[in-house]
Amino acid sequence: MVVHHHQVKDYDKLHPKLKERYNRAFTAEGIMDEIGGGTKLIRFLFRIGPLFRCFFPERGKNIPFRIVNEPFMTRKGEEGMHWFRTFYFSEKERHFDADMIIDQKSHKVLDYFGKPRLLMSELHFTVTENGCLHIQSGKQKFLMLRREWPLPSWLYGVSDVTESYDEHAGEYTIDVHVKNRLFGTLFTYKGRFTERVSHDE
């Protein structure tokens, strides 16, 4: 279990399907209506992203994707969740992997981006009036040489994420916007996805 009452303000208002999604293994497939954002410079810099299985320069509309969440425990006994996202562009696959961990000391949710890990961001969760989950990033660190280097706020990639569940369509929805104080929007994506249950289990 990764998301608890004391990590999420107004947890009881959260849609039951979202509570499930964050507290167990989960596999889904869907379509990103659009993946966009980023100046030419940012997209050029994002070319290094695929080496770390996180950021990527490609943009487009109606991009098929798959997401897999797998719970795990760290060596310290901290609860965590692996996030494996695959985006199927017409000419290549791109990945955005991360590990979400509840820090043992602070009890904060920390998101580690990339394989190997490249960045770490604190996450803050709130629930909207209609049961959607709103996630915003906080303090961030750059990971290199087995150390964590605090980033100045002007270098943050500030993320704003809204996840919801569409009762009528039976689909999860996601809307992501990441921006920087100096460079504006870094990337965005918005889409819908449906859980896939393996019949092999």
Secondary structure, 3 states (H helix, E strand, C coil): CCCCHHHEECHHHCCHHHHHHCCCCEEEEEEEEEEECCCHHHHHHHHHHHHHCCCCCCCEEEEEEEEEEEEEECCCCCEEEEEEEEEECCCCEEEEEEEEEECCCCCCEEEEECCCCCEEEEEEEEECCCCCEEEEEEEEEEEECCEEEECCHHHCCEEEEEEEEECCCCEEEEEEEEEECCCEEEEEEEEEEEECCCCCC
